[in-house]
Amino acid sequence: MRRLLWYLIAGTRGGINRAKIIKLLNERPYNVNQLSEIIKVDYRTIRYHMDILEENEIVTSAGEKYGMLYFLSSKMEKNYETFLTIWEEVVKK
């Protein structure tokens, strides 16, 4: 999981936005529109990041269409401290 998180956050374009999404979803569930407004990024861009995070089992979803809420996966919740360590390293740079 550590390597995957490094790749998704520090190894690819858009990693900072994915990290922001993970941090927000740790607080509470959000839908794509809400995340778009909070992060101030286009809806389609957030949708793209959510697809990547879901494919990599970082987030899970519940509901349908625009009302679909996203949550951190149980796998991600167990590794949240690892994520925070990686985030601190990325922010330092």
C-alpha positions in Angstrom: 0.0 0.0 0.0 2.9 2.3 0.8 4.3 2.1 -2.7 0.9 2.6 -4.3 0.3 5.7 -2.2 3.7 7.1 -3.2 2.8 6.5 -6.8 -0.7 8.0 -6.6 0.4 11.1 -4.6 4.0 11.9 -5.5 4.6 9.9 -8.7 1.9 11.2 -11.0 0.4 14.5 -12.1 -2.6 15.4 -10.0 -1.3 13.6 -7.0 -1.7 16.7 -4.8 -5.4 16.8 -5.7 -5.8 13.1 -4.9 -4.1 13.7 -1.6 -6.5 16.6 -0.8 -9.5 14.3 -1.7 -8.2 11.5 0.6 -7.8 14.0 3.5 -11.3 15.4 3.0 -12.8 11.9 2.8 -11.1 11.0 6.0 -13.3 13.7 7.7 -16.6 12.7 6.1 -18.1 11.4 2.9 -18.5 13.8 -0.1 -19.9 13.6 -3.6 -17.9 14.7 -6.6 -19.7 18.1 -6.8 -18.9 18.9 -3.2 -15.3 17.9 -3.6 -15.1 20.1 -6.8 -16.3 23.1 -4.9 -14.1 22.6 -1.9 -10.9 21.9 -3.8 -11.8 24.5 -6.5 -11.1 22.1 -9.3 -13.3 21.3 -12.3 -16.0 18.6 -11.8 -14.6 16.4 -14.6 -11.1 16.5 -13.1 -12.4 15.4 -9.7 -14.4 12.7 -11.4 -11.2 11.5 -13.1 -9.3 11.4 -9.8 -12.2 9.5 -8.1 -12.1 6.9 -10.8 -8.3 6.4 -10.2 -8.8 6.2 -6.5 -11.7 3.8 -6.8 -9.7 1.5 -9.2 -6.9 1.4 -6.7 -9.2 0.6 -3.8 -8.5 3.8 -2.0 -12.1 4.9 -2.0 -15.5 3.2 -2.2 -18.8 4.7 -3.3 -22.5 4.4 -2.3 -25.5 5.8 -4.1 -26.2 6.7 -7.7 -25.3 9.4 -10.2 -24.8 12.9 -8.8 -25.8 11.9 -5.3 -23.1 9.2 -5.1 -21.1 9.6 -2.0 -17.4 8.5 -1.6 -15.8 7.1 1.5 -12.3 5.9 2.2 -12.0 2.2 1.8 -11.3 0.1 4.9 -7.9 -0.7 3.3 -7.2 3.0 3.2 -8.5 3.7 6.7 -6.0 1.1 8.0 -3.2 2.8 6.1 -4.1 6.4 6.8 -1.1 7.0 9.0 1.1 5.8 6.1 -0.7 8.3 3.9 0.0 11.1 6.3 3.7 10.3 6.4 3.8 10.4 2.6 1.8 13.6 2.5 4.2 15.3 5.0 7.2 14.3 2.7 5.5 15.6 -0.4 4.5 18.9 1.2 8.1 19.5 2.4 9.4 19.5 -1.2 
